[in-house]
């Protein structure tokens, strides 16, 4: 399960970063280029990916807290 969460989290961060950069018109060449909506979607995907990575890599003694 930990490996799966790491893979999915990493893919979300990479895809989200790409969407964000296309949305703010840094990466050209797509229908997403210059569309603020894709920058928002990308930011959400990056945040979700980081959340998954943090969840997957918590140490066992941290899991009992909070």
Backbone as a printed PyTorch tensor [residue, N CA C, xyz], in Angstrom:
tensor([[[  0.8210,  -1.1930,   0.0000],
         [  0.0000,   0.0000,   0.0000],
         [  0.8700,   1.2630,   0.0000]],

        [[  1.9730,   1.2100,   0.7440],
         [  2.8590,   2.3600,   0.8410],
         [  3.4760,   2.7020,  -0.5250]],

        [[  3.8760,   1.6830,  -1.2600],
         [  4.4750,   1.9020,  -2.5750],
         [  3.4370,   2.5050,  -3.5240]],

        [[  2.2260,   1.9900,  -3.4700],
         [  1.1580,   2.4950,  -4.3280],
         [  0.8730,   3.9730,  -4.0430]],

        [[  0.7900,   4.3350,  -2.7550],
         [  0.5500,   5.7290,  -2.3970],
         [  1.6940,   6.6260,  -2.8590]],

        [[  2.9210,   6.1340,  -2.7560],
         [  4.0690,   6.9100,  -3.2300],
         [  4.0160,   7.1280,  -4.7390]],

        [[  3.6610,   6.0900,  -5.4760],
         [  3.5890,   6.2040,  -6.9400],
         [  2.4730,   7.1620,  -7.3440]],

        [[  1.2900,   6.9860,  -6.7750],
         [  0.1580,   7.8420,  -7.1170],
         [  0.4330,   9.2900,  -6.6990]],

        [[  1.0110,   9.4750,  -5.5180],
         [  1.3430,  10.8220,  -5.0590],
         [  2.3550,  11.5010,  -5.9640]],

        [[  3.3690,  10.7630,  -6.3780],
         [  4.3870,  11.3230,  -7.2760],
         [  3.7940,  11.6910,  -8.6290]],

        [[  2.9400,  10.8220,  -9.1550],
         [  2.2990,  11.1200, -10.4410],
         [  1.3940,  12.3440, -10.3480]],

        [[  0.6820,  12.4830,  -9.2320],
         [ -0.1710,  13.6540,  -9.0470],
         [  0.6500,  14.9360,  -8.9810]],

        [[  1.7910,  14.8770,  -8.2900],
         [  2.6450,  16.0590,  -8.1990],
         [  3.1860,  16.4290,  -9.5790]],

        [[  3.6520,  15.4500, -10.3330],
         [  4.1980,  15.7250, -11.6650],
         [  3.1310,  16.2430, -12.6320]],

        [[  1.9960,  15.5770, -12.6660],
         [  0.9190,  16.0130, -13.5550],
         [  0.4010,  17.3850, -13.1350]],

        [[  0.2340,  17.5810, -11.8430],
         [ -0.2510,  18.8560, -11.3390],
         [  0.6990,  19.9990, -11.6470]],

        [[  1.9960,  19.7430, -11.5180],
         [  2.9790,  20.7790, -11.8360],
         [  2.9150,  21.1250, -13.3240]],

        [[  2.7500,  20.1250, -14.1600],
         [  2.6310,  20.3660, -15.6030],
         [  1.3790,  21.1820, -15.9060]],

        [[  0.2570,  20.7940, -15.3200],
         [ -0.9900,  21.5300, -15.5420],
         [ -0.8580,  22.9640, -15.0570]],

        [[ -0.2500,  23.1460, -13.8860],
         [ -0.0890,  24.4830, -13.3380],
         [  0.7580,  25.3610, -14.2640]],

        [[  1.8880,  24.8230, -14.7030],
         [  2.7740,  25.5930, -15.5750],
         [  2.1230,  25.9070, -16.9210]],

        [[  1.3270,  24.9820, -17.4380],
         [  0.6050,  25.2700, -18.6720],
         [ -0.4840,  26.3000, -18.4260]],

        [[ -1.1370,  26.2120, -17.3010],
         [ -2.2070,  27.1510, -16.9850],
         [ -1.7220,  28.5800, -16.8340]],

        [[ -0.4870,  28.7490, -16.3380],
         [  0.0400,  30.1130, -16.1770],
         [  0.8860,  30.5290, -17.3790]],

        [[  0.7970,  29.7520, -18.4560],
         [  1.4020,  30.0840, -19.7410],
         [  2.9330,  30.0010, -19.7350]],

        [[  3.5010,  29.1010, -18.9370],
         [  4.9440,  28.8860, -18.9320],
         [  5.3120,  27.7560, -19.8810]],

        [[  4.5050,  26.6990, -19.9050],
         [  4.7100,  25.5740, -20.8210],
         [  3.7040,  25.6860, -21.9610]],

        [[  4.1360,  26.1110, -23.1230],
         [  3.1990,  26.2650, -24.2410],
         [  2.9510,  24.9550, -24.9790]],

        [[  1.9960,  24.9840, -25.8970],
         [  1.7960,  23.8720, -26.8160],
         [  0.6560,  22.9440, -26.4910]],

        [[ -0.3260,  23.4110, -25.7430],
         [ -1.4490,  22.5590, -25.3810],
         [ -2.7160,  23.4030, -25.3160]],

        [[ -3.8500,  22.7480, -25.3330],
         [ -5.1160,  23.4620, -25.1670],
         [ -5.2270,  24.0590, -23.7650]],

        [[ -4.3980,  23.5830, -22.8340],
         [ -4.4150,  24.0870, -21.4610],
         [ -3.6190,  25.3790, -21.3040]],

        [[ -2.7950,  25.7140, -22.2830],
         [ -1.9100,  26.8630, -22.1770],
         [ -2.6950,  28.1540, -22.0130]],

        [[ -2.3580,  28.9000, -20.9540],
         [ -2.9880,  30.1850, -20.7130],
         [ -4.3720,  30.1080, -20.0880]],

        [[ -4.8150,  28.9350, -19.7130],
         [ -6.1310,  28.7620, -19.0950],
         [ -5.9680,  28.6810, -17.5780]],

        [[ -6.4280,  29.7050, -16.8720],
         [ -6.2710,  29.7660, -15.4130],
         [ -6.9110,  28.5620, -14.7250]],

        [[ -7.9770,  28.0560, -15.3140],
         [ -8.6510,  26.8870, -14.7400],
         [ -7.6720,  25.7360, -14.5440]],

        [[ -6.7430,  25.5260, -15.5030],
         [ -5.7840,  24.4310, -15.4010],
         [ -4.7100,  24.7120, -14.3560]],

        [[ -4.4180,  25.9750, -14.1140],
         [ -3.4950,  26.3270, -13.0360],
         [ -4.1100,  25.9500, -11.6830]],

        [[ -5.4130,  26.1840, -11.5490],
         [ -6.1100,  25.8290, -10.3050],
         [ -6.1490,  24.3150, -10.1440]],

        [[ -6.5250,  23.6100, -11.2070],
         [ -6.5550,  22.1450, -11.1430],
         [ -5.1630,  21.5920, -10.8020]],

        [[ -4.1480,  22.1750, -11.3940],
         [ -2.7850,  21.7370, -11.1370],
         [ -2.3780,  21.9560,  -9.6930]],

        [[ -2.7310,  23.1040,  -9.1440],
         [ -2.4250,  23.3650,  -7.7360],
         [ -3.1120,  22.3850,  -6.8060]],

        [[ -4.3560,  22.0660,  -7.1140],
         [ -5.0940,  21.0870,  -6.3040],
         [ -4.4460,  19.7070,  -6.4170]],

        [[ -4.0450,  19.3190,  -7.6240],
         [ -3.4050,  18.0170,  -7.8250],
         [ -2.0680,  17.9420,  -7.0930]],

        [[ -1.2930,  19.0160,  -7.1320],
         [ -0.0110,  19.0370,  -6.4190],
         [ -0.2480,  18.9000,  -4.9180]],

        [[ -1.2150,  19.6290,  -4.3860],
         [ -1.5170,  19.5520,  -2.9560],
         [ -1.9710,  18.1430,  -2.5570]],

        [[ -2.8190,  17.5340,  -3.3860],
         [ -3.2810,  16.1650,  -3.0960],
         [ -2.1250,  15.1800,  -3.1610]],

        [[ -1.2460,  15.3440,  -4.1360],
         [ -0.0880,  14.4650,  -4.2590],
         [  0.8450,  14.5770,  -3.0770]],

        [[  1.0950,  15.8010,  -2.6250],
         [  1.9520,  15.9960,  -1.4520],
         [  1.3010,  15.3810,  -0.2200]],

        [[ -0.0170,  15.5380,  -0.1030],
         [ -0.7350,  14.9060,   1.0110],
         [ -0.5900,  13.3940,   1.0060]],

        [[ -0.7070,  12.7780,  -0.1620],
         [ -0.5340,  11.3230,  -0.2580],
         [  0.8900,  10.9120,   0.0940]],

        [[  1.8630,  11.6720,  -0.3910],
         [  3.2540,  11.3500,  -0.0780],
         [  3.5330,  11.4650,   1.4180]],

        [[  2.9870,  12.4950,   2.0480],
         [  3.1750,  12.6400,   3.4940],
         [  2.5070,  11.5060,   4.2510]],

        [[  1.3020,  11.1380,   3.8240],
         [  0.5880,  10.0410,   4.4860],
         [  1.3380,   8.7180,   4.3330]],

        [[  1.8600,   8.4790,   3.1440],
         [  2.5480,   7.2110,   2.8760],
         [  3.8580,   7.0990,   3.6280]],

        [[  4.4920,   8.2240,   3.9100],
         [  5.8200,   8.1840,   4.5010],
         [  5.8740,   8.5890,   5.9580]],

        [[  4.7270,   8.6210,   6.6110],
         [  4.7200,   8.8590,   8.0570],
         [  5.3540,   7.6790,   8.7630]],

        [[  6.0930,   7.9620,   9.8030],
         [  6.6940,   6.8590,  10.5450],
         [  5.6170,   6.1670,  11.3910]],

        [[  5.8060,   4.8840,  11.6970],
         [  4.7770,   4.1300,  12.4440],
         [  4.4340,   4.7430,  13.7970]],

        [[  5.4140,   5.3680,  14.4680],
         [  5.0910,   5.9470,  15.7660],
         [  4.2700,   7.2170,  15.6570]],

        [[  4.2780,   7.8660,  14.4770],
         [  3.4470,   9.0510,  14.2690],
         [  1.9900,   8.6940,  14.0010]],

        [[  1.7370,   7.4780,  13.5690],
         [  0.3790,   7.0830,  13.1720],
         [ -0.5820,   7.0340,  14.3560]],

        [[ -0.0960,   6.8240,  15.5570],
         [ -0.9530,   6.7770,  16.7260],
         [ -1.3220,   8.1420,  17.2630]],

        [[ -0.6420,   9.1700,  16.8220],
         [ -0.8870,  10.5210,  17.3260],
         [ -1.9560,  11.2280,  16.4980]],

        [[ -2.7570,  12.0600,  17.1710],
         [ -3.6880,  12.9610,  16.5370],
         [ -4.7180,  12.3240,  15.7350]]])
